[in-house]
Amino acid sequence: MKASDVMDPNPTTLKSTDTIECAAKYIMEKRYRNVPVVDENFCYLGMFGVNCLLKQVIPKSVLMHQGLHNVSFIHESIEDLYQRFDEVKHHPISMCMNNEIPPVRPGTPLTETLLQLYEMRSSIPVVEKDTCQLLGMISYWDVGEKILASGERQDA
Amino acid sequence: MHNTHQADIIFGLSPVWFSGSLFVLTYVLIVTEHLNRAVIAMMAAVLMIVSGVLTQESAMQGVDINTIGLLTGMMIIVGITRESGVFQYLAIRSAKVVKADPWGILVMLVIVTAFLSALLDNVTTVLLIAPITLLITDTLKLNAYPYLFAEIFASNIGGTATLIGDPPNIMIGSATGLTYNEFLFNLAPIAIFILLVTLIPLYLIWGRHLKAEPELINKVMMYREIDAIKDWVLLKKSLFVLTLVMLGFILGHDYGLQPATIAMFGAALLLVLHCLPHGQEKQTQMVSKALGEVEWITIFFFIGLFILVYGVESTGLLEMLAHKVLELTGGDKTVTAISIMFVSAMASSIVDNIPFVATMIPLIKSMAASFGGSEELIPIWWSLALGSCLGGNGSLVGASANLIVAGFAERSGQPIRFLPFMLMAFPLMLLSVLISSIYVYLRYFW
């Protein structure tokens, strides 16, 4: 089996020009953890997800390289967090896209695909070889459903 | 001249020319920063041996184990101590003491930075203070630049005050046998004075314009500094060991204890106290983490440089240069001391002060006979320490601490640019060196 056999070929996508506010509302409403970001040609650019939203509401000095690792003295309210979100909500999502999730190819073997899914702890994009075209997404649920369905067939 | 193998030098090259060229090339490579400085220094050291200028045994004699031991020991102690959260406590407490007044915070952070730089080292200090500074300025919606600028100055001025504050002082102390107390009595008074003087232009340029909204000030006042202390037991152990180490620095010389021995003893004792209550597997993890706090790049940079400079020294090149310097200064000790201070300051503001001081130490030692013995060199050592430490403030690349603060500024989206920084920093650095030269003249030559 290959990556293309377990992917969802019609994934939800965001555009890199969408605002953080708009994207935030969308992923909160649908309870998505990560959504792929594409350009007008459906070329895969990166992922946008809840981690980006968290990053916007935590003080910059905490998340930066060599930043504060001890934050136990900071006591903030939801309003404080919203103030930080408010400052960036009109920015495009491209400002905090995650480019560290490497896409798999449609022909990537299933075990290698699963290992990447495990290591990335996120849904992973399937991108056409030699182009950046997004072909689909593979989530835990897609794979899990297929494994369980296989078990049910064997039992039957 | 030291134990050398100059007859075996490769390609029949003159040892003076070979070592001199290798030295200049190493400096150029360090300045251009195309390759990691530790790698450059290690390669230069190995070439000194492979070429036959030094044998492996003589190269090892060139490595100042006192400097290496002191740096490593202090890095381990600070690495463990920081886990307790005490440094964050100090920074937040200092901001709250002045009721989160923006100028008051700047002054307090300057004092804390200078104090910690004198007691620990300035690189570690800015690594601890800069993130808190960014948090506070972010909360107060203030530009972080004046604060970070002031902290760069404070770290280099504070580091000037003690033997362990800045690598040049560690090297000078180790090479000359000058004690912790001698550094403290001779350099701390002028460092405190310079720090206070530096605050005046900072106030006139930025301080008087720093204002924050009352509700934002309240947010800073809401920080609970006591919560920053994550491990009270570790805090007690760390403070106990730090106190012992400081006492050791002050009293140890009378008992023949070198600073490296004291620092390594402190590191070992803190590791014992830290690890003792835990099982073997956990202990391995804790020791690994503590040793991981050591900046091995800096340590290997030092080792490589020591061998390189020892190689150059062994050929007699530095002695020749020392005679040239004395010719230029007319053999006058006052002129030599003040010239060395200004040249050190200029050089340290452009290049790393560690290789510069490593080169200057044997060069100045070569002047002992001309001035009537090594005791007569003491004011020159203070001039070198003041020039090389304060010179680090002259530009963004003048000291490692500067680059670390610049990195934080960049990551916070408020970058410190090279030229604007230098336009402000260089005149301020010159002012501090001018004050130091007057101090050296009045105290040692008047």
Interface residues (C-beta under 8 A of the other chain):
Chain A: P59 K60 S61 V62 M64 H65 Q66 G67 L68 N70 S72 F73 I74 H75 D80
Chain B: G85 Q88 Y89 I92 L127 P131 I132 L134 L135 D138 T139 K219 M222 Y223 R224 E225 I226 D227 A228 K230 I404 G407 F408 R411 S412 G413
